[in-house]
Amino acid sequence: VGTLSDVGNSLRTVDSRGLTAAGDEVLCIAAGIGYSVAMMQGIASLVIALESNQECAAKAGELFSELNLENAVVVEGSLTAAWQAESPYKAIFIDGIIAAVPFEIFGQLADGEG
């Protein structure tokens, strides 16, 4: 679990990718209950929260509804495979610590975004 400062620094990195909210989709891998997604939804047209834990995914969905986050959706699936169904993404945010980024994830970035 990171600090609020860590989240802020990461969001500045996402923002520096030039998101304009008009057609820019972001994938958040390991979204947990959606804290980072809730913050990112203000700078992208769509943020997809990918979570492998069923309970966390359900809670994120409830919170997104409760907060009326219409451009944030949660999907449940494998974190290492990312979420091909909505790719390509303008940015992919990994909300956790990993030893290495699986190669499949890079293939889901829009051309020139890697």
DRENTOR-905568 format. One record per residue (C-alpha): residue number from 1; x, z, y; chain. Coordinates in Angstrom, 3 decimals. Layout:
<rs>
<NUM, <X, Z, Y>, 'A'>;
...
</rs>
This chain:
<rs>
<1, <0.000, 0.000, 0.000>, 'A'>;
<2, <1.419, -1.072, 3.338>, 'A'>;
<3, <1.034, 0.525, 6.712>, 'A'>;
<4, <-1.115, -0.820, 9.545>, 'A'>;
<5, <2.124, -2.033, 11.097>, 'A'>;
<6, <2.901, -4.032, 7.930>, 'A'>;
<7, <-0.542, -5.653, 8.065>, 'A'>;
<8, <-0.108, -6.444, 11.750>, 'A'>;
<9, <3.280, -8.050, 11.145>, 'A'>;
<10, <1.874, -10.106, 8.285>, 'A'>;
<11, <-1.080, -11.260, 10.371>, 'A'>;
<12, <1.277, -12.350, 13.142>, 'A'>;
<13, <3.032, -14.467, 10.513>, 'A'>;
<14, <-0.284, -15.996, 9.447>, 'A'>;
<15, <-1.245, -16.554, 13.093>, 'A'>;
<16, <2.099, -18.210, 13.797>, 'A'>;
<17, <1.157, -20.939, 11.321>, 'A'>;
<18, <-1.108, -22.339, 14.042>, 'A'>;
<19, <-4.527, -21.387, 12.733>, 'A'>;
<20, <-7.217, -22.592, 15.093>, 'A'>;
<21, <-10.387, -21.476, 13.268>, 'A'>;
<22, <-11.621, -25.083, 13.223>, 'A'>;
<23, <-11.273, -26.215, 9.635>, 'A'>;
<24, <-8.369, -23.945, 8.736>, 'A'>;
<25, <-8.801, -22.228, 5.399>, 'A'>;
<26, <-6.702, -19.281, 4.272>, 'A'>;
<27, <-6.320, -17.824, 0.788>, 'A'>;
<28, <-5.628, -14.104, 0.497>, 'A'>;
<29, <-4.186, -13.283, -2.945>, 'A'>;
<30, <-4.577, -9.709, -4.246>, 'A'>;
<31, <-7.149, -8.993, -1.563>, 'A'>;
<32, <-8.189, -5.585, -2.861>, 'A'>;
<33, <-11.324, -4.482, -1.043>, 'A'>;
<34, <-10.705, -6.985, 1.739>, 'A'>;
<35, <-9.078, -5.152, 4.659>, 'A'>;
<36, <-6.637, -7.964, 5.453>, 'A'>;
<37, <-9.325, -10.584, 4.904>, 'A'>;
<38, <-11.595, -8.845, 7.398>, 'A'>;
<39, <-8.795, -9.024, 9.964>, 'A'>;
<40, <-7.867, -12.659, 9.191>, 'A'>;
<41, <-11.405, -14.000, 9.325>, 'A'>;
<42, <-11.191, -13.985, 13.112>, 'A'>;
<43, <-8.391, -16.579, 13.147>, 'A'>;
<44, <-9.523, -19.005, 10.438>, 'A'>;
<45, <-12.641, -20.969, 9.618>, 'A'>;
<46, <-12.737, -19.584, 6.069>, 'A'>;
<47, <-10.818, -16.843, 4.294>, 'A'>;
<48, <-11.053, -16.666, 0.523>, 'A'>;
<49, <-10.268, -13.261, -0.947>, 'A'>;
<50, <-8.877, -13.643, -4.467>, 'A'>;
<51, <-8.910, -10.443, -6.495>, 'A'>;
<52, <-8.359, -9.876, -10.221>, 'A'>;
<53, <-9.881, -6.388, -10.327>, 'A'>;
<54, <-13.654, -6.655, -10.828>, 'A'>;
<55, <-14.434, -3.368, -9.048>, 'A'>;
<56, <-12.338, -4.252, -5.994>, 'A'>;
<57, <-13.856, -7.741, -5.833>, 'A'>;
<58, <-17.384, -6.295, -5.964>, 'A'>;
<59, <-16.585, -3.765, -3.231>, 'A'>;
<60, <-15.037, -6.475, -1.035>, 'A'>;
<61, <-18.172, -8.586, -1.410>, 'A'>;
<62, <-20.348, -5.629, -0.420>, 'A'>;
<63, <-18.195, -4.890, 2.630>, 'A'>;
<64, <-18.142, -8.532, 3.754>, 'A'>;
<65, <-21.956, -8.572, 3.604>, 'A'>;
<66, <-22.275, -5.219, 5.358>, 'A'>;
<67, <-19.958, -6.389, 8.157>, 'A'>;
<68, <-21.626, -9.835, 8.380>, 'A'>;
<69, <-18.342, -11.641, 7.719>, 'A'>;
<70, <-19.868, -15.059, 7.150>, 'A'>;
<71, <-16.532, -16.862, 6.850>, 'A'>;
<72, <-15.013, -14.446, 4.305>, 'A'>;
<73, <-15.793, -14.871, 0.619>, 'A'>;
<74, <-14.497, -13.085, -2.440>, 'A'>;
<75, <-13.683, -14.710, -5.761>, 'A'>;
<76, <-12.448, -13.100, -8.934>, 'A'>;
<77, <-9.628, -14.664, -10.912>, 'A'>;
<78, <-5.976, -14.790, -11.875>, 'A'>;
<79, <-3.642, -13.912, -9.033>, 'A'>;
<80, <-0.756, -15.992, -10.377>, 'A'>;
<81, <-2.846, -19.171, -10.555>, 'A'>;
<82, <-4.248, -18.706, -7.011>, 'A'>;
<83, <-7.573, -20.488, -6.345>, 'A'>;
<84, <-7.362, -24.262, -6.757>, 'A'>;
<85, <-11.108, -24.845, -6.189>, 'A'>;
<86, <-10.885, -24.624, -2.377>, 'A'>;
<87, <-7.324, -25.845, -1.837>, 'A'>;
<88, <-5.465, -27.066, 0.098>, 'A'>;
<89, <-5.024, -24.066, 2.377>, 'A'>;
<90, <-3.463, -23.924, 5.822>, 'A'>;
<91, <-1.933, -20.566, 4.854>, 'A'>;
<92, <-1.691, -18.383, 1.760>, 'A'>;
<93, <-1.304, -14.656, 2.329>, 'A'>;
<94, <-0.121, -12.485, -0.570>, 'A'>;
<95, <-1.448, -8.999, 0.096>, 'A'>;
<96, <0.900, -7.084, -2.144>, 'A'>;
<97, <4.385, -6.931, -3.581>, 'A'>;
<98, <5.560, -9.515, -6.085>, 'A'>;
<99, <8.964, -10.329, -7.536>, 'A'>;
<100, <8.571, -14.091, -7.092>, 'A'>;
<101, <5.888, -16.461, -5.885>, 'A'>;
<102, <4.536, -18.535, -8.801>, 'A'>;
<103, <5.230, -22.241, -8.251>, 'A'>;
<104, <1.532, -23.137, -8.661>, 'A'>;
<105, <0.754, -21.341, -5.409>, 'A'>;
<106, <2.952, -23.656, -3.307>, 'A'>;
<107, <1.014, -26.674, -4.589>, 'A'>;
<108, <-2.146, -25.274, -3.000>, 'A'>;
<109, <-0.806, -25.397, 0.568>, 'A'>;
<110, <-1.821, -28.289, 2.782>, 'A'>;
<111, <0.866, -30.976, 3.194>, 'A'>;
<112, <3.651, -29.826, 5.458>, 'A'>;
<113, <2.641, -26.161, 5.323>, 'A'>;
<114, <5.087, -24.958, 2.662>, 'A'>;
</rs>
